[in-house]
Amino acid sequence: MPVPKPPEAFRSYAQSFTNDLWLRRAGPLEALEISRPFASALEAYEEQLVREARKQGRTWGEIGQALGVTKQGARKQFHRVDSQFQRISRSDRARQRPGVARRQRAARA
């Protein structure tokens, strides 16, 4: 039997929890408990997909559109997957731009 692709597997798993008969038997609190590993797995899968999209050069706007959020929302949620958008110190920024570093040194003198 072939292994389903992740989206199909997630869809099948999610459908099993939306069955009204099952929910009536288990109750909403039990369903919430059982759904936690599913939510964690989905978050990890999304992060992996975002990382791959960024490696392929996809923009935050494209990623946000795929997720149904703004580019700022996508960037905020997944900022850790892209070191390009991590904050860097003022001195590091100055070192990256020699003209700025020169002006800062002149201003201190």
QUIWO-V780824 format. One record per helix or strand. SS is the DSSP state (h for helix, s for strand). FROM is the first residue (numbers start at 1). TO is the last residue. If there is no record, write none. Layout:
SS | FROM | TO
SS | FROM | TO
//
This chain:
h | 6 | 17
h | 20 | 26
h | 28 | 55
h | 60 | 67
h | 71 | 77
h | 79 | 81
h | 83 | 85
h | 90 | 96
h | 98 | 108
//
